[in-house]
Every structure is written in C-alpha cells, then in structure tokens.
C-alpha cells in the first residue's frame, strides 16, 4: 500500500522550510549586527588620556596615607589635576581649584590632585602652604605621570565623566570660571566649551 502526498501538503512543507531559512538568516544578521555594535563600543572604550577615551585606572597612595583608585569614583565627575610645587602656573591655579572644590553649586564631583614625582615632604609642605582640602596623590617613583598620565605641560587637568570617560583635557592654568564652565558642560553631557557662558 502506497501513500500519496497531495500537492498542497508539499507546497506547505516547502513554504515552512523557506520561512525557517529566512528566520535563521534574519537571526544571524541581528546577532552579527549586535556583535558589531559591541565591538564599536569596546573600541570607543580604549583606555587613554585623550578626550573620548576611558581614563586609565590607577591605585596610588595619597598624602594622608590612604589609597585612591580612580575607578572607585565611577558615578561622579572627576577633576584630575596634575601639578608640581615648583610650577608657577600650578601655584596660580591652585586657589581657583580650591574655590571650585568649595563652591556649593558643584555637586557629585571629585577633585584629585596628582603630584609630579616629588617627595612626600615636599607635597605635604605645598598642601599645608595652600591649605588644599581635596586628596593629593603621590607619584614618588614617577610611573603614574611618566607612563600613564603624561602631560604635555604643567598643570594639566583631565575632566572625567560619570562613566570614566575623559571628556576634556585642559593644559595650563585655569581660572575658577573656566573650571566651572567645563564642569557644567560635562555634567550636562555637552561638549565642553571652557570659554562659553555659564
């Protein structure tokens, strides 16, 4: 006894196979597109000190004897200021950094000073002289400032957003007004314009 498959059933089977193939191809395309998007995101997160890059993490001792890890500040904007006690522009800028740090309108922002390769005693004297209230990171062996955060001049300040991305790099001494303008832009998710209007 033979079973004859009717023509409509054969057409239905072929249609079902076709739909399955199309769905498989579509699924593979979506997966591929998502992987491509993830790769692009990862490429944007390359660690570095230029705007748009993921700020390099570090773990260094502070003047007060604690240890600071940059990644612990995720969720806050970070003002990372590289200075030296012998640097004239750094000395001119320090009161402006302190004023911005103490400004009651500045919220959810961490200020961190990184000293350029000076001894604990020298940094302590500078901190006391200027009455600096924010933490100062020591780099006595010079690795952090020669291998990771390598400034083109002093002072240099990196503005890092809540996700750890460098949003602006300011080389040279800033005024409080310039600093507050950049901070306002970073907090608002705008392209920083240090000479814009607050």
C-alpha positions as CSV (number, residue, x, y, z in Angstrom):
1,X,0.0,0.0,0.0
2,X,1.5,3.3,-1.0
3,X,0.8,6.7,0.5
4,X,0.4,9.6,-1.9
5,X,1.3,13.1,-0.6
6,X,-1.0,15.6,-2.0
7,X,0.4,18.6,-3.8
8,X,-1.0,21.2,-1.2
9,X,0.9,19.5,1.6
10,X,4.1,19.5,-0.4
11,X,3.7,23.2,-1.0
12,X,3.1,23.8,2.6
13,X,6.2,21.9,3.6
14,X,8.3,23.9,1.1
15,X,6.9,27.2,2.4
16,X,7.7,26.1,6.0
17,X,11.3,25.3,5.1
18,X,11.6,28.6,3.3
19,X,10.2,30.6,6.3
20,X,12.6,28.7,8.7
21,X,15.6,29.6,6.4
22,X,14.6,33.2,6.3
23,X,14.2,33.4,10.1
24,X,17.6,31.7,10.6
25,X,19.2,34.2,8.3
26,X,17.5,37.1,10.0
27,X,18.5,35.9,13.4
28,X,22.2,35.5,12.3
29,X,22.0,39.1,10.9
30,X,20.7,40.5,14.2
31,X,23.4,38.7,16.2
32,X,26.1,39.9,13.8
33,X,24.9,43.5,14.0
34,X,24.8,43.4,17.8
35,X,28.3,41.9,17.9
36,X,29.5,44.7,15.5
37,X,27.9,47.3,17.7
38,X,29.5,45.8,20.8
39,X,32.9,45.9,19.1
40,X,32.4,49.5,18.2
41,X,31.5,50.3,21.8
42,X,34.6,48.5,23.0
43,X,36.7,50.4,20.5
44,X,35.4,53.6,21.9
45,X,36.3,52.5,25.4
46,X,40.1,52.2,24.6
47,X,42.0,53.3,27.7
48,X,43.9,56.6,27.2
49,X,44.2,60.2,28.3
50,X,42.6,61.9,25.3
51,X,39.0,63.1,25.1
52,X,36.6,60.2,24.3
53,X,38.9,57.5,25.8
54,X,38.4,55.6,29.1
55,X,40.6,57.2,31.7
56,X,43.3,54.8,32.8
57,X,42.7,53.4,36.2
58,X,45.3,53.7,38.9
59,X,45.8,52.9,42.5
60,X,48.2,55.2,44.4
61,X,48.8,56.4,47.9
62,X,47.7,59.8,49.0
63,X,49.4,62.3,51.2
64,X,47.0,61.4,54.0
65,X,48.2,57.7,53.9
66,X,45.1,56.3,52.2
67,X,45.0,54.7,48.7
68,X,43.0,56.2,45.8
69,X,41.7,54.1,42.9
70,X,40.2,56.1,40.1
71,X,37.6,53.5,39.2
72,X,36.1,53.9,42.7
73,X,34.8,57.3,41.6
74,X,32.5,55.9,38.9
75,X,29.2,57.7,39.1
76,X,30.8,61.0,39.8
77,X,32.5,63.6,37.6
78,X,36.3,63.7,38.4
79,X,38.6,66.7,38.1
80,X,42.1,65.1,37.9
81,X,44.7,67.8,38.2
82,X,48.4,67.1,37.7
83,X,50.7,69.6,39.4
84,X,54.1,70.2,40.9
85,X,55.1,72.5,43.8
86,X,57.8,74.2,41.8
87,X,55.5,75.0,38.9
88,X,54.5,78.7,38.8
89,X,51.3,78.3,36.8
90,X,50.3,75.4,39.2
91,X,50.6,77.8,42.1
92,X,48.5,80.4,40.4
93,X,45.8,77.8,39.5
94,X,45.6,76.1,43.0
95,X,43.4,78.8,44.7
96,X,41.0,78.5,41.7
97,X,40.8,74.7,42.1
98,X,40.2,75.1,45.8
99,X,37.4,77.7,45.3
100,X,35.7,75.4,42.7
101,X,36.0,72.5,45.1
102,X,34.4,74.5,47.9
103,X,31.7,76.0,45.6
104,X,28.3,74.9,47.0
105,X,26.9,74.7,43.4
106,X,29.4,72.0,42.5
107,X,27.8,68.6,43.3
108,X,28.7,65.0,42.5
109,X,32.3,65.9,41.6
110,X,35.5,64.6,43.0
111,X,38.7,66.6,42.9
112,X,42.0,64.7,42.9
113,X,45.5,66.2,42.6
114,X,48.3,64.2,41.3
115,X,51.8,65.4,42.2
116,X,54.5,65.1,39.6
117,X,57.2,62.9,41.1
118,X,58.0,64.9,44.3
119,X,58.7,63.5,47.8
120,X,56.0,63.2,50.5
121,X,57.7,66.0,52.5
122,X,57.6,68.4,49.6
123,X,54.0,67.6,48.7
124,X,53.0,67.9,52.4
125,X,54.6,71.4,52.6
126,X,52.8,72.5,49.5
127,X,49.4,71.2,50.8
128,X,49.9,73.0,54.1
129,X,51.0,76.2,52.4
130,X,48.0,76.3,50.1
131,X,45.6,74.6,52.5
132,X,44.4,72.2,49.8
133,X,41.3,70.3,51.0
134,X,41.0,67.7,48.3
135,X,43.2,64.5,48.2
136,X,46.7,64.6,46.7
137,X,48.0,61.5,45.1
138,X,51.7,60.8,45.4
139,X,53.8,59.5,42.5
140,X,57.2,59.4,44.0
141,X,58.5,56.8,41.6
142,X,57.2,58.8,38.6
143,X,55.4,55.8,37.0
144,X,51.9,57.3,37.1
145,X,53.0,60.6,35.5
146,X,55.5,59.2,33.1
147,X,53.8,56.0,31.9
148,X,50.1,56.6,32.3
149,X,49.1,60.3,32.7
150,X,51.8,62.0,30.6
151,X,51.1,65.8,30.4
152,X,52.5,68.0,27.7
153,X,52.9,70.7,30.2
154,X,52.0,71.7,33.8
155,X,49.5,72.0,35.1
156,X,47.2,69.6,33.1
157,X,43.7,68.8,34.1
158,X,41.5,65.9,32.9
159,X,37.7,66.1,33.2
160,X,36.3,62.6,33.5
161,X,32.6,61.9,33.3
162,X,30.4,59.5,35.4
163,X,31.3,56.5,33.2
164,X,35.0,57.1,33.5
165,X,35.4,58.7,30.0
166,X,37.8,61.6,29.5
167,X,35.6,64.5,28.3
168,X,38.1,67.3,28.2
169,X,41.8,67.9,28.8
170,X,42.9,71.4,29.8
171,X,46.6,72.2,29.6
172,X,47.7,75.3,31.5
173,X,46.4,77.2,34.5
174,X,42.6,77.5,34.8
175,X,40.5,80.2,36.5
176,X,37.6,79.2,38.7
177,X,35.2,80.4,36.0
178,X,36.8,78.3,33.3
179,X,36.7,75.2,35.6
180,X,33.1,75.7,36.5
181,X,32.1,76.1,32.8
182,X,33.8,72.9,31.8
183,X,32.2,71.1,34.8
184,X,28.7,72.4,33.9
185,X,29.2,71.1,30.4
186,X,30.4,67.7,31.5
187,X,27.6,67.3,34.0
188,X,25.1,68.3,31.3
189,X,26.6,65.8,28.8
190,X,27.5,68.7,26.4
191,X,30.8,69.2,24.5
192,X,32.9,71.2,26.9
193,X,33.4,74.9,26.0
194,X,35.7,76.5,28.6
195,X,35.1,79.9,27.1
196,X,31.3,79.6,26.9
197,X,28.8,81.5,29.1
198,X,27.7,79.9,32.3
